[in-house]
Amino acid sequence: MFGLRRSNGSRLYLRLAQVWVSMKVVSASDSSLLIVLGDVTSLDNHERVMSLFRALHRLNDPRIRNLHPAYASVLIDFDPLRLSHEEAASLVENLAGEKSSQHDLAANIVTIPVCYDIEFGPDLQEVANHAKIPMREVIRLHSSATYRVHFLGFTPGFAYLGGLPETLHVPRLATPRKHVPAGSVAIAGSQAGIYPVDSPGGWRLIGRTPVRIFDPDATQPTRLNPGDLVEFSEIDRATFDATDR
């Protein structure tokens, strides 16, 4: 069991002795509960997040309307007419004792082809200048790493990817672009990402994929999902142009 208490009528706190040393539960709104599993972005916290996210998803509880995993937390959006904050917290307590299944531990690996043509990567040279390495080395580093999808946000299907090599950590643009084409592969800070639709954006563009990242008409609209592993594979311009989109 865990101790549960309120502070100022809005915060709930959980402490579990063995499964997770400390877990904070915040009443985020009248219909949502925020489960905070840590205060830093780390692989350990990501695995805790995904373990809880998948366990909650497996419940298929009609009272839970949506689940939103982040770097070190999970937001549970529920129907307040059918589920209280205390009942939602109890669900988390019951699930916290479950061990990760083999399915949870076996991540889905997605390979994304990328063309690093300068037309598609207008920020490649600036990234190279910032890192003090040749552009080819930027491409090699970016395409040789394995990334992990921490969560989706910003626009439908936009995956925040951890695992960017430290050499490529660069600040965002001082002024965001008003238009970034769908499929643009980008980096910012310690993260990588792919713009799934045409949108504004302030990340550094270093390439583009011909693969459709978000399709609202598909059975599975998003190509990338939380917990997936992502690898980028370099392709030339001819292959990009020849790819059926």
Backbone as a ProteinNet text record, in pm:
[ID]
protein_1_A
[PRIMARY]
MFGLRRSNGSRLYLRLAQVWVSMKVVSASDSSLLIVLGDVTSLDNHERVMSLFRALHRLNDPRIRNLHPAYASVLIDFDPLRLSHEEAASLVENLAGEKSSQHDLAANIVTIPVCYDIEFGPDLQEVANHAKIPMREVIRLHSSATYRVHFLGFTPGFAYLGGLPETLHVPRLATPRKHVPAGSVAIAGSQAGIYPVDSPGGWRLIGRTPVRIFDPDATQPTRLNPGDLVEFSEIDRATFDATDR
[TERTIARY]
84.2	0	87.2	26	99.3	21.4	95.1	29.5	-22.4	-141.2	-202.8	-247.6	-204.9	-249.8	-267.2	-344.4	-370	-293.6	-257.4	-194.4	-262.4	-320.6	-393.9	-509.7	-556.6	-672	-643.5	-517.6	-493	-384.3	-302.5	-191.6	-206.8	-174.8	-177.5	-37.5	5.3	140.4	136	215.7	227.9	370	387.5	520.3	510.7	583.2	582.9	717.4	716.3	839	937.2	887.8	980.4	975.3	857.2	847.5	913.2	866.5	927.8	950.6	1071.1	1105.2	1012.6	987.4	900.7	821	692.3	604.7	513.3	508.2	421	299.7	183	58.7	-7.9	-29.4	-84.7	-222.3	-319	-451.7	-441.3	-419.9	-390.5	-512.8	-630.6	-755.9	-868.7	-993.5	-1104.4	-1122.8	-1048.1	-1063.3	-929	-823.9	-693.3	-603.5	-514.5	-420.5	-282.3	-186.5	-49.6	35.8	92.5	179.5	323.6	396.4	534.3	628	711.2	798.1	943.3	974.1	1110.8	1119.3	1237.5	1254	1363.8	1410.8	1512.6	1476.1	1530.5	1513.8	1621.2	1578.5	1674.6	1609.4	1693.3	1640.8	1560.5	1607.8	1535.6	1395.9	1386.9	1255.8	1166.7	1226.8	1149.5	1090	1169.1	1119.4	1008.1	1018	909.9	782	799.3	685	616.9	697.6	639.8	576.2	634.8	577.1	438	425.1	294.5	198.1	245.9	161.9	102.2	185.2	137.3	42.8	73.7	-13.3	-151.6	-154.8	-282.7	-356.9	-282.3	-342.8	-405.8	-339.2	-390.8	-521.4	-544.2	-668.9	-791	-773.1	-884.8	-1007.3	-982.3	-1087.4	-1164.3	-1293.9	-1370.9	-1379.6	-1345.1	-1349.1	-1226.7	-1121.5	-1000.9	-1013.6	-1012.2	-1034.2	-906.5	-795.3	-669.4	-552.6	-437.5	-313.5	-206.7	-131.1	-29.9	105.1	189.1	322.9	413.4	505.7	605.4	741.5	840.9	976	981.7	910.3	917.4	781.7	674.7	541.3	437.9	321.3	207	85.6	14.8	-108.2	-225.6	-310	-428.4	-549.4	-612	-733.6	-852.5	-943.1	-1052.7	-1187.6	-1293	-1429.5	-1461.4	-1473.1	-1494	-1630.5	-1723.7	-1854.8	-1852.7	-1743.1	-1735.8	-1614.4	-1521	-1398.1	-1349.5	-1313.1	-1261.4	-1108.5	-1048.2	-903.3	-850.6	-921.2	-877.3	-884.5	-990.2	-1004.6	-897.9	-866	-760.4	-625.9	-602	-477.7	-469.3	-584.1	-585.8	-551.4	-597	-560.5	-408.5	-346.2	-200.9	-133.2	-185.6	-128.7	-131.5	-244.2	-257.5	-162.8	-140.8	-55.5	92.2	124.3	265	338.9	265.9	330	354.6	298.9	317.1	458.6	512	642.2	624.3	725.7	719.6	715.8	627.9	620.7	729.3	750.6	848.4	807.7	675.2	627.5	671.3	665.6	706.5	855.8	934.2	1078.6	1126	1046.5	1085	1032.7	1117.4	1076.4	1062.5	968.3	950.4	1058.1	1130.6	1236.2	1185.5	1191.4	1144	1261.1	1281.7	1388.2	1327.6	1381.4	1332	1439.1	1410.5	1507.5	1513.6	1633.3	1651.6	1744.6	1703.6	1791.3	1846.9	1980.7	2046.1	2089.4	2019	2047.1	2037.1	2123.8	2128	1995.1	1918.3	1786.1	1693.8	1709.8	1626.2	1686.9	1815.7	1884.9	1950.5	1870.3	1927.3	2010.8	1997.6	2074.1	2194.8	2220.6	2331.1	2464.2	2489.9	2618.7	2630.7	2523.3	2529.2	2550.5	2488.4	2509.5	2655.6	2709.8	2850.1	2942.1	2911.9	2993.3	2986.7	2866.7	2850.2	2927.2	2924.7	2992.4	3140.9	3179.9	3319.3	3361.1	3271.6	3297.8	3245.4	3290.9	3239.7	3092.4	3024	2883	2866.2	2959.9	2949.8	2953.5	3027.2	3033.7	2901.8	2836.8	2704.1	2608.9	2611.7	2524.2	2557.3	2686.1	2726.9	2680.8	2701.5	2662.8	2511.2	2438.6	2292.6	2235.9	2289.4	2233.7	2287.9	2384.8	2440.8	2387.3	2312.6	2259.1	2125.6	2089.1	1956.9	1880.2	1759.2	1678.8	1558.8	1507.2	1390.7	1279.4	1158.4	1043	996.6	1012.9	969.2	819.4	772	629.6	597.3	466.9	419.7	359	379.7	324.7	349.7	319.2	336.3	235	245.1	146.1	118.5	6.2	-24.1	90	139.7	243.3	385.5	405.9	542.2	604.2	709.4	774.8	898.6	905.8	1025.1	1122.7	1237	1333.4	1453.9	1480.9	1602.4	1710.7	1836.3	1946.2	2035.2	2010.4	2093.8	2236.9	2337	2476.2	2507.8	2579.5	2605.2	2673.3	2756.6	2826	2727.2	2608.2	2509	2408.8	2429	2337.9	2354.7	2248.7	2252.3	2126.8	2134.4	2015.1	1913.5	1791.4	1687.3	1716.9	1647.1	1659.4	1612.2	1678.5	1637.2	1497	1465.3	1332.2	1278	1169.3	1115.4	1073.9	1084.4	1035.1	882.3	823.9	678.6	627	713	668.9	782.2	756.7	849	775.5	830.3	760.9	748.9	640.7	621.6	736.5	781.1	890.7	1027	1032.9	1161.4	1219	1344.2	1414.9	1494.3	1481.1	1535.4	1595.7	1677.5	1736.4	1727.8	1725.4	1724.1	1759.6	1855.5	1898.8	1952	1899.9	1943.4	1845.2	1752.9	1646	1654	1592.7	1573.1	1424.3	1381.5	1239.9	1215.5	1092.9	1049.7	917.2	910	784.6	686.1	574.3	481.6	389.9	369.2	284	349.3	305	353.4	314.7	410.6	381.2	493.4	471.8	584.2	678.8	802	894	1027.1	1086.9	1213.4	1331.3	1313.9	1425	1514.9	1637.4	1734.5	1706	1684.8	1652.2	1779.7	1793.7	1915.6	1885.6	1759.6	1726.3	1576.5	1535.2	1392	1370.3	1260.7	1224.1	1106.6	1107.4	992.1	877.6	902.7	802.4	698.1	573	466.2	460.7	480.5	487.8	350.5	258.3	122.9	19.9	-72.8	-180.1	-311	-392.1	-515.4	-615.6	-601.4	-695.9	-651.6	-530.9	-478.8	-534	-533.8	-577.1	-489.4	-357.7	-262.5	-208.1	-266.7	-230.9	-84.6	-24.2	112.7	211.2	315.7	417.5	502.9	523.6	605.2	517.1	548.2	470.3	562.8	516.1	600.2	659.8	789.4	858	929	894.1	961.4	1107.8	1190.4	1327.8	1333.8	1409.3	1415.6	1559.8	1578.2	1707.9	1689.3	1782.4	1777.6	1874.6	1826.4	1907.6	1923.8	2048.2	2073.8	2038.2	1967.1	1937.8	1978.9	2002.5	2039.8	1915.2	1936.5	1824.4	1742.8	1810.4	1739.1	1643.4	1689.3	1603.9	1487.4	1514.9	1408.8	1302	1345.8	1251.2	1171.7	1232.4	1168.8	1074.6	1080.4	997.3	852.5	763.4	620.3	569.6	517.2	464.8	313.6
-120.4	0	124.6	237.2	362	464.6	565.5	673.4	776.8	828.1	924.6	1043.5	1161.9	1280.1	1395.4	1492.6	1611.8	1730.2	1820.9	1945.1	2059	2154.4	2266.2	2218.9	2096.1	2047.2	2013.3	2024	2003.1	1902.5	1865.4	1774.4	1644.9	1537	1406.4	1349.6	1278.2	1222.7	1073.1	1001	856.8	823.2	723	669.8	519.2	453.4	308	259.1	159.6	115.7	47.1	-31.6	-113.1	-86.7	-77.1	-70.1	56.2	172.7	299.7	372.1	415.6	474.3	590.7	676.1	790.7	823.1	847.7	882	994.2	1102.8	1214	1214.1	1227.3	1229.6	1364.5	1435.2	1570.8	1573.5	1630.9	1652.2	1768.6	1735	1837.8	1919.1	1858.6	1928.4	1846.4	1887.7	1810.9	1677.5	1655.1	1529.9	1469.1	1503.5	1446.9	1434	1335.5	1305.3	1293.8	1367.6	1363.6	1276.1	1170.8	1080.3	1116.2	1172.7	1216.8	1109.6	1054.6	943.7	984.1	1110.6	1158.3	1304.2	1362.6	1503.9	1528.3	1420.1	1435	1345.7	1380.9	1297.1	1189.5	1065.5	955.4	829.4	730.7	604.2	533.3	538.8	474.8	532.8	665.9	729.5	698.9	695.6	662.2	522.3	427.5	290.6	282.3	360.9	365.2	421.4	529.1	591.1	491.1	423.6	331.7	210.4	165.1	52.2	87.5	206.5	249.4	279.2	346.1	380.6	254.2	152.7	29.6	-47.7	-45.5	-114.7	-49.5	83.1	154	130	126.1	103.7	-35.3	-133.7	-271.2	-285.3	-197.2	-203.7	-185.7	-105.4	-75.3	-29	53.8	103.1	215.2	198	300.5	433.3	433.2	557.7	645.1	584.3	659.3	702.2	831.6	884.1	892.1	921.9	932.9	924.2	884.5	876.6	955.6	1036.7	1121.8	1100.8	1011.3	993.4	1109.2	1144.1	1248.3	1194.1	1283.2	1237.9	1162.1	1210	1145.7	1146.2	1146.4	1150.6	1092.7	1061.9	1017.4	1096.6	1159.5	1231	1140.1	1116	1032	1123.7	1122.9	1201.6	1107.5	1137.3	1045	1117.4	1037.7	1089.8	1116.7	1242.9	1274.3	1231	1199	1151.9	1003.1	937	792.3	749.9	841	806.2	927.4	905.8	1014.5	1012.7	1119.7	1123.8	1010.9	985.4	879.4	742.3	718.6	590.8	575.1	685.2	679.5	651	712.4	687.5	541.9	484.6	344.3	252	288.2	210.6	207.4	323.6	333.1	247.7	252.7	172	24.3	-22.7	-164.5	-204.5	-113.3	-145	-134	-52.9	-27.8	-153.7	-251.5	-374.2	-473.3	-446.2	-539.3	-530.1	-642.8	-645.3	-624.8	-564.9	-544.2	-678.6	-689.1	-811.7	-812.4	-928.4	-937.6	-847.3	-832	-743.4	-599.8	-559	-423.2	-402.7	-506.7	-493.4	-497.7	-557.1	-568.9	-448.3	-349.2	-226.2	-247.4	-177.5	-178.8	-91	-143.4	-67.8	-18.9	112.1	173.3	239.8	203.6	264.7	371	491.7	605.1	646.1	636.3	682.4	834.7	889.9	1035.1	1076.9	1177.7	1240.2	1367.7	1374.3	1489	1592	1595.5	1695.1	1834.8	1926.6	2059.5	2132.7	2099.2	2160.9	2123.3	2000.1	1952.1	1983.1	2012.7	2039.9	2176.1	2283.1	2418.1	2457.6	2382.6	2415.7	2323.7	2236.1	2141.9	2212.8	2316.6	2385.4	2455.5	2516.7	2583.6	2483.4	2366	2261.4	2217.3	2200.2	2160.3	2267	2393.3	2502.7	2505	2484.4	2486.3	2372.1	2254.4	2137.1	2132.4	2221.4	2225.1	2091.7	2042.2	1918.8	1935.9	1852.7	1861.1	1818.8	1864.7	1828.3	1677.8	1610.8	1465.4	1396.9	1455.8	1397	1418.5	1532	1554.8	1445	1418.8	1316.6	1178.8	1148.7	1017.6	998.7	1100.6	1090.7	1076.1	1158.1	1155.3	1021.6	966.7	843.7	716.5	729.3	609.9	587.8	683.8	672.6	597.5	546.1	486.5	577.1	611.5	707.5	636.7	698.8	644.2	748.9	705.7	795.4	811.2	930.2	955.8	986.2	1069.8	1100.2	1174.2	1189.1	1262.8	1394.3	1500	1630.1	1734.2	1857.9	1974	1970.5	1873.6	1849.7	1699.2	1655.7	1511.8	1431.2	1334.1	1246.7	1294.5	1414.9	1464.5	1391.5	1314.7	1233.9	1304.7	1317.8	1372.5	1257.6	1263.7	1155.1	1186.9	1099.7	1110	1022.7	1055.8	975.3	1047.9	1177.9	1254.3	1261.2	1227.1	1236.5	1375.8	1381.4	1508.7	1610.7	1565.2	1656.6	1738.6	1684.5	1751.4	1835.5	1850.3	1933.5	2079.7	2137.3	2276.2	2348.8	2479.8	2553.5	2564.4	2590.5	2613.4	2742.8	2762.7	2886.8	3004	3117.7	3236.1	3279	3263.4	3295.9	3174.4	3114.2	2994.7	3024.1	2923.7	2935.4	2933.6	3008.6	3008.7	2882.4	2819.8	2698.7	2597.2	2480	2367	2254	2202.1	2097.1	1966.7	1895	1764.2	1672.6	1592.7	1500.3	1556.5	1684.1	1745.6	1682.5	1641.7	1581.4	1692.3	1702.8	1819.1	1781.4	1872.1	1854.6	1987.5	1977.8	2096.9	2054.9	2122.7	2082.8	1940.7	1857	1717.1	1624.2	1682	1603.5	1600.8	1498.6	1490.4	1473.8	1500.8	1487.2	1491	1460.8	1465.3	1540.1	1645.7	1719.6	1634.8	1592.8	1503.2	1572.7	1702	1780.6	1916.3	1986.4	2122.4	2207.2	2279.6	2359.8	2459.2	2557.5	2640.1	2553.8	2601.5	2523.5	2593.5	2572.1	2638	2544.3	2416.2	2323.5	2334.7	2286.7	2291.7	2179.6	2216	2118.4	2064.2	1929.1	1869.1	1765.3	1739	1641.8	1628.5	1531.7	1507.1	1359.8	1306.7	1169.1	1167.3	1073.2	1060.8	983	925.4	844.7	935.2	897.5	973.9	939	1037.9	1014.8	1015.8	1092.1	1099.5	1093.1	997.6	980.8	963.9	1070	1062.9	959.9	916.6	820.1	674.9	656	521	457.7	324.4	253	290.9	300.7	350.3	483.2	597.6	727	766.8	730.2	773.1	660.1	690.7	589.3	559.9	661	644.6	655.6	574.3	572.8	569.9	618.1	618.1	480	478.8	353.5	293.8	336.7	286.1	328	246	283	324	430	485	487.7	442.1	451	524.3	614	687.3	624.5	603.9	544.3	644.3	678.4	778.7	726	807.6	777.4	896.3	873.1	983.3	1049.7	1157.8	1235.4	1155	1074.5	995.4	897	834.3	740.8	813.9	931.4	1012.5	1044.6	1091.6	1132	1012.3	893.8	775.6	707.9	749.5	686.6	729.9	632.7	659.5	722.1	845.4	912.7	931.3
0	0	0	-34.9	-33.9	46.1	93.7	165	66.9	89.3	0	82.1	41.1	113.4	16.5	57.6	-23	35.2	-53.4	-9.7	-82.7	-8.3	-67.6	-155.1	-133.4	-207.3	-351.9	-397.9	-539.4	-570	-469.7	-496.7	-417.8	-485.9	-421.7	-429.5	-326.9	-326.6	-299.4	-375.4	-357.8	-319.6	-234	-209.8	-205.8	-293.6	-296.6	-247.8	-161.9	-95.6	-188.9	-284.4	-361.9	-511	-569.2	-713.9	-767	-722.8	-757.4	-625.4	-601.5	-472.4	-438.8	-535.7	-510.6	-635.2	-616.6	-727.8	-681.5	-755.6	-718.4	-809.5	-751	-826.9	-805.6	-914.5	-907.3	-972.7	-902.4	-959.4	-1057.1	-1185.8	-1285.5	-1325.5	-1319.8	-1349.3	-1289.3	-1314.1	-1258.2	-1328.9	-1438.3	-1512.3	-1552.6	-1480.9	-1516.4	-1393.9	-1403.6	-1296.7	-1359.7	-1305	-1356.7	-1265.9	-1323.7	-1249.1	-1281.8	-1186.3	-1206.2	-1151.2	-1237.6	-1200	-1183.3	-1205.5	-1190.8	-1229.2	-1214.2	-1246.7	-1350.2	-1414.3	-1518.3	-1636.2	-1752.3	-1870.8	-1869.1	-1852	-1845.3	-1898.3	-1933.3	-1982.4	-1874.2	-1749.3	-1639.2	-1624.4	-1626.5	-1612.2	-1732.1	-1850.9	-1970.2	-1958.3	-1910	-1896.2	-1792.3	-1685.5	-1586	-1648.9	-1725.7	-1792.6	-1886.2	-1970	-2067.1	-1999.7	-1889.9	-1817	-1765.3	-1704.4	-1653.3	-1767.3	-1871.4	-1986.6	-2049	-2071.2	-2133.8	-2042.1	-1912.3	-1817.2	-1813.1	-1813.1	-1814.7	-1945.8	-2055.5	-2186.6	-2193.3	-2133.5	-2136.1	-2057.9	-1962.2	-1886.7	-1976.6	-2081	-2170.8	-2091.5	-1991.9	-1902.4	-1972.8	-1997.1	-2068.7	-1994.9	-1866.5	-1789.6	-1818.6	-1873.9	-1911.5	-2056.7	-2080	-2214.6	-2296.7	-2231	-2303.8	-2206.8	-2262.1	-2186.2	-2259.5	-2185	-2246.5	-2177	-2229.7	-2170.8	-2206.8	-2119	-2144.8	-2101.6	-2085.4	-2052.7	-1920.2	-1819.8	-1689.1	-1619.6	-1697.4	-1638.1	-1733.9	-1678.3	-1757.8	-1711	-1805	-1773.2	-1807.5	-1708.7	-1727.4	-1739.9	-1855.8	-1879.1	-1863.6	-1771.2	-1743.1	-1740.6	-1743.7	-1735.9	-1588.6	-1548	-1405.9	-1353.5	-1442.9	-1399.3	-1365.1	-1405.2	-1384.7	-1301.9	-1284.3	-1213.5	-1134.6	-1009.8	-926.1	-929.3	-876.5	-867.7	-779.1	-668.8	-578.3	-644.4	-721.2	-791.8	-899.2	-968.3	-1069.3	-1003.3	-887.7	-814.5	-769.5	-733.6	-692.2	-809	-928.6	-1046.8	-1063.1	-1043.3	-1056.5	-950.3	-827.8	-720.1	-755.7	-807.6	-841.7	-954	-1048	-1162.6	-1129.1	-1030.5	-999.3	-957.3	-905	-861.1	-972.5	-1091.8	-1202.4	-1258	-1295.2	-1359.7	-1509.1	-1573.5	-1717.2	-1788.6	-1886.9	-1964.9	-2071	-2132.5	-2240.6	-2356	-2376.1	-2482.5	-2455.4	-2327.9	-2292.8	-2319.6	-2291.5	-2303.2	-2447.9	-2538.3	-2679.2	-2755.6	-2777	-2843.5	-2993.9	-3053.4	-3198	-3262	-3361.1	-3427.9	-3563.5	-3584.4	-3708.5	-3779.8	-3906.2	-3986.1	-4077.2	-4069.5	-4147.5	-4249.2	-4378.8	-4478.5	-4479.7	-4495	-4493.9	-4607	-4680.8	-4779.1	-4716.9	-4709.6	-4647.1	-4751.3	-4865.3	-4967.9	-4907.6	-4951.5	-4891.9	-4907.4	-5012.5	-5030	-4914.7	-4865.1	-4755.8	-4618.7	-4616.7	-4491.1	-4489.9	-4494.2	-4501.9	-4379.8	-4269.2	-4148.6	-4127.7	-4222.3	-4208.4	-4185.7	-4265.8	-4253.8	-4118.4	-4071.1	-3940.1	-3827.4	-3839.6	-3738.4	-3740.2	-3860.9	-3874.1	-3815.3	-3842.5	-3788.6	-3636.1	-3581.5	-3436.1	-3371.1	-3435.8	-3381.1	-3416.8	-3510.5	-3558.4	-3622.3	-3705.7	-3780	-3922.5	-4017.7	-4155.1	-4161.8	-4267.1	-4283.3	-4294.8	-4362.1	-4376	-4239.3	-4145.7	-4012.1	-3937.6	-3962.5	-3904.7	-3951.6	-4080.9	-4139.6	-4082.8	-4073.3	-4021.9	-3877.5	-3794.8	-3654.6	-3640.4	-3715.7	-3705.2	-3750.9	-3857.6	-3914	-3850	-3761.3	-3696.7	-3555.6	-3504.2	-3367.9	-3367.4	-3251.7	-3230.7	-3135.1	-3174.8	-3099.5	-3035.6	-2931.9	-2863	-2863.2	-2899.6	-2897.7	-2753.6	-2699.7	-2562.9	-2556.1	-2647.3	-2650.2	-2779.3	-2806.8	-2923.7	-2877.4	-2954.3	-2917	-3023.1	-2992	-3079.8	-3194.2	-3284	-3388.7	-3390.7	-3449.6	-3452.5	-3515	-3441.5	-3493.8	-3476.5	-3418	-3398.8	-3280	-3307.9	-3204.8	-3152.3	-3021.5	-2957.1	-2934	-3001.1	-3001.3	-2914.1	-2818.9	-2739.8	-2801	-2774.2	-2825.8	-2924.9	-2944.8	-3037.4	-2983.6	-3066.7	-3020.7	-2966.2	-2856.2	-2787.6	-2878.4	-2970.2	-3061.8	-3143.2	-3167.3	-3251.4	-3173	-3043	-2964.3	-3005.1	-3058.9	-3106.1	-3057.8	-3040.9	-2999.1	-3112.2	-3076.5	-3176.5	-3251.9	-3361.9	-3436.2	-3350.2	-3365.8	-3289.8	-3330.5	-3458.4	-3509.7	-3583.6	-3538.8	-3604.8	-3749.2	-3832.6	-3969.7	-3968.7	-4060.9	-4071	-4137.4	-4219.8	-4289.2	-4294.6	-4240.7	-4248.8	-4320.6	-4430.8	-4506.6	-4427.7	-4448.8	-4387.6	-4426.8	-4332.2	-4357.4	-4324.6	-4287.7	-4254.1	-4128	-4137.1	-4024.1	-3956.1	-3823.6	-3754.1	-3619.9	-3567.9	-3435	-3359.9	-3227.9	-3142.5	-3001.6	-2941.2	-2808.4	-2811.6	-2725.2	-2720.1	-2790.6	-2867.9	-2928.2	-3080.4	-3136.9	-3281.1	-3306.5	-3428.5	-3459.4	-3609.1	-3646.8	-3786.9	-3791	-3871.4	-3883.9	-3964.7	-3904.9	-3974.6	-4074.6	-4055.2	-4145.5	-4168.4	-4273.7	-4294.3	-4173	-4118.1	-3999.4	-3976	-3887	-3842.9	-3760.4	-3740.9	-3658.1	-3639.1	-3522.9	-3491.3	-3476.1	-3513.3	-3504.3	-3627	-3614.7	-3724.7	-3824.9	-3949.3	-4053	-4115.5	-4113.3	-4168.7	-4276.8	-4305.7	-4409.2	-4423.1	-4506.5	-4523	-4557.6	-4507.9	-4540	-4636.7	-4731.3	-4821.7	-4757	-4641.2	-4572.4	-4505.8	-4518	-4454.8	-4307	-4222	-4077.7	-4011.5	-4068	-4011.1	-4122.5	-4110.2	-4208.3	-4132.8	-4125.1	-4046	-4096.5	-4222	-4278.6	-4259.7	-4209.1	-4191.2	-4063.8	-4059.2	-3938.8	-3820.2	-3845.7	-3746.4	-3799.2	-3758.3	-3818.2	-3800.1	-3687.5	-3658.5	-3687.4	-3761.5	-3791.6	-3668.6	-3584.6	-3464.7	-3341	-3240.8	-3117.9	-2996.5	-2880.9	-2761.3	-2734	-2704.9	-2676.8	-2797.5	-2918.8	-3038.4	-3039.8	-3104.6	-3135.5	-3281.4	-3310.2	-3445.6	-3494.8	-3617.8	-3683.9	-3815.8	-3848.7	-3974.7	-4074.3	-4196.2	-4301.7	-4415.6	-4448.6	-4552.4	-4691.1	-4769.7	-4909.6	-4994.7	-5123.8	-5211.8	-5269.8	-5343.2	-5395.6	-5496.4	-5577.7	-5677	-5610.1	-5502.5	-5428.6	-5364.2	-5310.7	-5250.7	-5354.5	-5471.5	-5576.8	-5630	-5626.9	-5681.4	-5582.5	-5457.6	-5354.4	-5367.5	-5366.9	-5377.5	-5249.5	-5259.2	-5141.5	-5152
[MASK]
+++++++++++++++++++++++++++++++++++++++++++++++++++++++++++++++++++++++++++++++++++++++++++++++++++++++++++++++++++++++++++++++++++++++++++++++++++++++++++++++++++++++++++++++++++++++++++++++++++++++++++++++++++++++++++++++++++++++++++++++++++++

